[in-house]
Amino acid sequence: MLLTIGVIATLLVLVFARDVSRAAHAATGPRRSENRSFGVLANTLLTRENAVDGHLAYLLSHGQSLSRSTLDARLGQIVQEFPRWTTDAQLLRRPTLAHHVNRVIAQVIETRIADYEALVSAVTTALTLPALSTPGITIAPAAAQASLQQSDAQWNRARWSLVKEPGLVHLNALSSSVARLNVAAVIANLTSSPSLGLTRGIGITALEVTPDALPAPVGELLLPPVSTVDLGITVTNAAYVTQPVVVTVTLVPSNGPLATQHQVLTTTLGPQQSYAFAPSGFATVAGERATLTVSATGAPAAAGMVSRRVYTVKLSPSGNG
């Protein structure tokens, strides 16, 4: 009887062990697939991050030979990578893997994005580059570099999490070339570069009068006898910098019943951009004589341009063309 019971117990143990083995084998398949899929996506993201780290380090170390627009554009290409990193890192958070490695990589990537943004912002602010100065960033360059080194060390520990798990996944290391730069010296080199230096300059590049002026000497506007004169004033920002501009238009009559008319218009011009101002119409009378002064302020006159124009305005008497 005892022998029979022993045999039955042994068989039950063997059946249980077989079922456990089958269940474990069945569970290993999905885990292997999850780990390997994570490994492919994570390594792709890490490869892109390392490429940007190397490119940014080289750009900051050798950017003094570039123009302002070229350096700004290349920094812009780097910054445009960050939203994609954020999206990819968030996608890697699920499903939860061994040692929560997917949560670690998401945190590391988000931290490094903030660090890179701080370093790029420090450079663009020092050079007054327009497109990439990011308001609200409070991380100092030295702190950003220290954070890059810390996240590198954190990931170097976590990246071994799947080497003994199903799928035997090896995750790439992070590079930290930017973290090893002497940022103070880098910024000093960039700001002292002649090609990156900022020379502000604006100019009035066109003046349109409606109705069309009649033939007259330079500096004189001979107009038909109308009750309103409209102006169009084009101002150009010659520098690669964002530039606030104020345009002032004054019409001072020397005869007739009308008083002095004065208008002020403002805008902010992007780098090397132009803008057409359209003041409200100026009241006029037939036979009027006046002085029209148009000035643009906010920066000095650019080379080859003027920031102030003065015209003698003459309206024909009523009945004359």
C-alpha positions in Angstrom: 0.0 0.0 0.0 2.7 2.4 1.0 4.6 1.5 -2.2 1.6 2.3 -4.3 1.2 5.6 -2.5 4.8 6.4 -3.1 4.6 5.6 -6.8 1.5 7.8 -7.2 3.2 10.6 -5.3 6.3 10.3 -7.6 4.2 10.4 -10.7 2.3 13.5 -9.4 5.6 15.3 -8.8 6.9 14.4 -12.3 3.7 15.6 -13.9 3.8 18.9 -11.8 7.5 19.4 -12.8 6.6 18.8 -16.5 3.8 21.3 -16.3 6.0 23.9 -14.6 8.6 23.3 -17.2 6.1 23.7 -20.0 4.7 26.9 -18.4 8.1 28.3 -18.0 9.0 27.5 -21.6 5.7 29.1 -22.8 6.5 32.2 -20.7 10.0 32.5 -22.1 9.0 32.9 -25.7 7.0 36.2 -25.2 9.7 37.6 -22.8 12.4 36.8 -25.4 10.4 38.6 -28.1 9.8 41.6 -25.8 13.4 41.9 -24.8 14.7 41.6 -28.3 12.2 44.1 -29.7 13.2 46.5 -26.9 16.8 46.0 -27.6 16.5 46.9 -31.3 14.5 50.0 -30.5 16.6 51.1 -27.6 19.9 50.6 -29.5 18.5 52.6 -32.4 17.7 55.5 -30.0 21.1 55.2 -28.3 22.9 55.2 -31.6 21.1 58.5 -32.6 21.9 60.0 -29.2 25.6 59.1 -29.5 25.7 60.6 -33.0 24.2 63.9 -31.8 26.6 63.9 -28.8 29.6 63.6 -31.1 28.3 66.0 -33.7 27.5 68.7 -31.0 31.0 68.2 -29.4 32.7 68.7 -32.8 30.4 71.6 -33.8 31.2 73.5 -30.6 34.9 72.8 -30.8 35.2 73.8 -34.5 32.3 76.2 -35.0 34.4 79.3 -34.9 35.1 79.0 -38.6 31.4 79.0 -39.5 29.1 81.9 -40.3 26.3 82.8 -37.8 23.6 81.4 -40.0 25.4 78.1 -40.6 26.1 77.5 -37.0 22.6 78.4 -36.0 21.2 76.0 -38.7 23.4 73.1 -37.5 22.5 73.7 -33.9 18.9 73.8 -35.0 19.2 70.4 -36.7 20.4 69.0 -33.4 17.6 70.5 -31.3 15.0 69.2 -33.8 16.1 65.7 -32.8 14.9 66.1 -29.2 11.1 65.8 -29.6 11.6 62.5 -31.5 13.8 61.2 -28.7 11.1 62.1 -26.2 8.5 60.2 -28.1 10.7 57.1 -28.6 11.7 57.1 -24.9 8.1 57.2 -23.8 7.2 54.3 -26.2 10.0 52.2 -24.6 8.4 52.4 -21.1 6.0 49.6 -21.9 5.9 46.7 -21.3 7.9 46.6 -18.0 11.1 44.5 -18.5 13.6 43.0 -16.0 15.1 45.4 -13.6 12.8 48.2 -15.0 15.5 48.9 -17.7 12.9 50.5 -19.9 12.0 53.0 -17.2 15.7 53.8 -16.7 16.4 54.5 -20.4 13.4 56.8 -20.6 14.6 58.8 -17.6 18.1 58.9 -18.8 17.1 60.2 -22.3 14.8 62.9 -20.9 17.6 64.1 -18.5 20.1 64.2 -21.3 17.7 66.2 -23.6 17.4 68.9 -20.9 21.3 68.9 -20.5 21.9 69.3 -24.2 19.2 72.0 -24.5 21.0 73.9 -21.6 24.3 73.7 -23.4 22.9 74.8 -26.8 21.1 77.6 -25.1 24.2 78.8 -23.4 26.0 79.0 -26.8 23.1 80.7 -28.6 22.6 83.2 -25.9 26.3 84.1 -25.8 26.3 84.6 -29.6 22.8 86.2 -29.7 21.7 83.6 -32.3 18.0 84.0 -32.9 16.3 80.7 -33.5 17.5 78.6 -30.6 17.7 80.7 -27.5 15.3 78.8 -25.2 13.7 80.9 -22.5 13.2 79.3 -19.1 16.3 77.2 -19.1 18.1 77.5 -15.7 20.6 74.7 -15.9 24.2 76.1 -15.9 26.6 74.6 -18.5 28.8 73.0 -15.8 25.7 71.5 -14.1 24.5 70.1 -17.5 27.9 68.5 -18.1 27.9 66.9 -14.7 24.4 65.6 -15.3 25.5 64.1 -18.6 28.3 62.2 -16.8 25.9 61.0 -14.1 23.3 59.7 -16.6 26.1 58.0 -18.5 27.1 56.2 -15.3 23.5 55.3 -14.5 22.9 53.8 -17.9 26.2 52.0 -17.9 24.9 50.0 -14.8 21.4 49.5 -16.2 22.4 48.4 -19.8 23.5 45.0 -18.6 20.0 44.2 -17.3 19.0 41.9 -20.1 22.2 40.0 -20.8 21.1 37.0 -18.8 17.4 37.4 -19.5 15.6 35.6 -22.4 16.9 36.9 -25.7 20.4 37.7 -24.2 20.1 41.4 -25.2 23.1 43.6 -25.2 22.4 47.3 -25.0 24.7 50.0 -26.3 26.7 52.3 -24.1 26.3 56.1 -24.1 29.0 58.5 -25.2 29.6 61.8 -23.4 31.9 63.7 -25.6 30.1 67.0 -24.8 30.5 66.4 -21.1 34.3 66.4 -21.4 34.5 69.8 -23.2 35.8 72.9 -21.6 32.6 74.8 -22.2 33.9 78.1 -20.9 36.8 78.0 -23.4 34.5 76.8 -26.2 32.1 79.8 -25.7 35.1 82.2 -25.5 36.4 80.9 -28.8 33.1 81.1 -30.5 32.3 84.6 -29.3 35.7 85.9 -30.3 35.4 84.6 -33.9 35.1 87.3 -36.5 32.7 85.2 -38.6 30.4 84.7 -35.6 30.5 88.3 -34.3 27.3 90.3 -34.3 27.1 93.6 -36.2 23.5 94.9 -36.0 22.3 97.0 -38.9 18.9 98.0 -40.5 17.9 100.2 -43.4 15.0 101.7 -45.2 15.1 99.9 -48.5 11.9 101.1 -50.2 9.3 103.8 -50.0 6.1 103.6 -51.9 3.7 106.5 -52.3 0.0 106.3 -53.3 -1.0 108.1 -55.5 2.2 107.7 -57.6 4.5 110.7 -57.4 5.0 112.7 -60.6 8.5 113.2 -62.0 10.6 115.4 -59.7 14.2 115.9 -58.5 15.7 113.4 -56.0 14.3 114.0 -52.5 11.1 115.6 -53.7 7.7 114.1 -53.9 5.5 115.9 -56.4 1.9 114.7 -56.0 -1.4 115.4 -57.6 -4.0 117.3 -55.6 -5.5 114.6 -53.4 -7.0 114.5 -49.9 -5.0 111.5 -48.6 -1.6 110.1 -49.2 -0.7 106.5 -48.4 2.8 105.3 -47.7 4.4 101.9 -47.8 7.8 101.7 -46.0 10.1 98.6 -46.3 12.7 98.1 -43.6 15.4 95.4 -43.9 17.3 93.8 -41.1 20.8 93.2 -42.5 22.1 91.2 -39.5 21.6 87.6 -38.6 19.8 88.4 -35.4 16.3 89.1 -34.2 15.9 92.8 -34.2 13.1 95.1 -32.8 12.5 98.0 -35.1 10.6 101.3 -34.6 9.5 103.3 -37.7 8.5 106.9 -37.2 6.8 108.9 -39.9 6.2 112.7 -39.6 4.6 115.0 -42.0 5.1 118.7 -41.2 3.3 121.2 -43.4 4.8 124.6 -44.1 1.6 126.1 -45.4 -2.1 125.4 -45.4 -4.6 124.5 -42.7 -3.4 121.0 -41.7 -1.4 120.3 -38.5 1.7 118.1 -38.1 0.9 114.4 -38.4 3.0 111.8 -36.6 2.8 108.0 -36.6 4.9 105.4 -34.9 5.0 101.7 -36.0 6.8 98.8 -34.4 7.7 95.2 -35.3 10.4 92.6 -34.7 12.3 91.5 -37.7 13.8 88.0 -38.0 17.4 87.5 -39.2 18.1 89.1 -42.5 14.4 89.7 -43.1 12.4 92.7 -44.4 9.0 94.0 -43.4 6.6 96.4 -45.1 5.0 99.0 -42.8 1.7 100.6 -43.9 0.9 103.7 -41.9 -2.6 105.1 -41.9 -3.2 107.6 -44.7 -1.9 111.2 -44.2 -4.4 114.0 -44.8 -3.3 116.5 -47.5 -4.8 119.4 -49.4 -4.2 120.8 -52.8 -1.2 123.1 -53.1 0.2 122.0 -49.7 4.0 122.1 -49.0 5.4 119.8 -46.3 8.4 117.9 -45.1 8.1 114.1 -44.8 10.6 112.4 -42.5 10.8 108.6 -42.2 13.2 107.0 -39.8 13.9 103.5 -38.6 15.5 103.0 -35.2 16.5 100.0 -33.1 20.0 99.5 -34.6 22.5 101.5 -36.6 22.2 101.9 -40.3 23.6 98.9 -42.1 26.5 99.3 -44.5 25.2 100.7 -47.8 21.8 101.6 -46.3 20.1 104.6 -44.6 17.9 104.5 -41.6 16.4 108.0 -42.2 14.9 109.7 -45.3 13.6 113.2 -45.6 11.5 114.4 -48.5 10.0 117.7 -49.6 6.4 117.1 -50.4 4.6 119.3 -52.9 0.9 118.8 -53.9 -0.2 120.4 -57.1 -2.8 123.1 -56.9 -6.4 122.1 -57.5 -7.0 121.6 -61.2 -3.3 121.0 -62.2 -1.9 117.5 -63.1 
